[in-house]
């Protein structure tokens, strides 16, 4: 295999300025999206409370777990639960 000389990378002042401007733009977009999400969550929770759909006070995670049939409570580690009812 042929060996080539290492490529030299040069970082210019323009490159760092461009990076900072792009970084600030992405942060501002993220902040706006988070603000919209917070407002969206508040309005959706107000609508749910107004419609009375979720009157039992379950969290979103609990509702999802219930819907998919997931029970996050572990089984106790006792002999019958580990090996079943073994009869000799």
C-alpha positions in Angstrom: 0.0 0.0 0.0 1.3 3.4 -0.9 1.9 5.9 1.9 1.0 9.6 1.3 2.0 12.7 3.2 -0.5 13.8 5.9 -2.9 16.5 4.8 -2.4 19.8 6.4 -5.6 21.5 7.8 -5.6 25.2 8.4 -8.2 26.9 10.6 -8.8 30.4 9.6 -10.5 33.2 11.4 -13.4 33.2 8.9 -14.0 29.5 9.7 -14.3 30.1 13.4 -16.6 33.0 12.9 -18.8 31.0 10.6 -18.9 28.1 13.2 -19.9 30.5 16.0 -22.7 32.0 13.9 -24.1 28.6 12.9 -23.8 27.4 16.5 -25.8 30.5 17.7 -28.4 29.9 15.0 -28.9 26.3 16.0 -29.2 27.2 19.7 -31.8 29.9 19.0 -33.8 27.4 16.9 -33.6 24.9 19.7 -34.7 27.5 22.2 -37.7 28.5 20.0 -38.6 24.8 19.6 -38.4 24.2 23.3 -40.6 27.3 24.0 -43.1 26.0 21.5 -43.1 22.6 23.1 -43.7 24.1 26.6 -46.6 26.2 25.2 -47.9 23.2 23.3 -47.8 20.9 26.4 -49.6 23.5 28.5 -52.3 24.0 25.9 -52.7 20.2 25.3 -52.9 19.6 29.1 -55.5 22.3 29.3 -57.5 20.7 26.6 -57.3 17.3 28.2 -58.4 18.7 31.5 -61.2 20.5 29.9 -62.4 17.5 28.0 -62.1 15.2 31.0 -60.3 12.4 29.1 -57.5 12.0 31.7 -59.4 12.6 34.9 -57.6 9.9 36.9 -54.3 11.8 36.9 -52.1 9.3 35.3 -48.8 10.4 33.8 -48.0 10.0 30.2 -45.6 7.2 30.9 -48.1 5.3 33.0 -50.7 5.6 30.2 -48.2 4.3 27.6 -47.2 1.4 29.9 -50.8 0.5 30.5 -51.6 0.7 26.8 -48.7 -1.6 25.7 -49.2 -4.0 28.7 -45.9 -3.2 30.4 -45.8 -3.6 34.1 -42.6 -2.1 35.5 -42.9 -3.7 38.9 -40.3 -6.5 39.2 -41.4 -9.9 40.5 -40.1 -10.9 43.9 -37.1 -13.2 43.9 -38.4 -16.0 45.9 -37.9 -19.7 45.2 -41.3 -20.4 43.8 -41.2 -17.4 41.5 -37.7 -18.4 40.2 -38.3 -22.1 39.6 -42.1 -22.4 39.6 -43.9 -24.9 41.7 -41.6 -27.9 41.6 -42.9 -31.0 43.1 -40.7 -34.0 43.7 
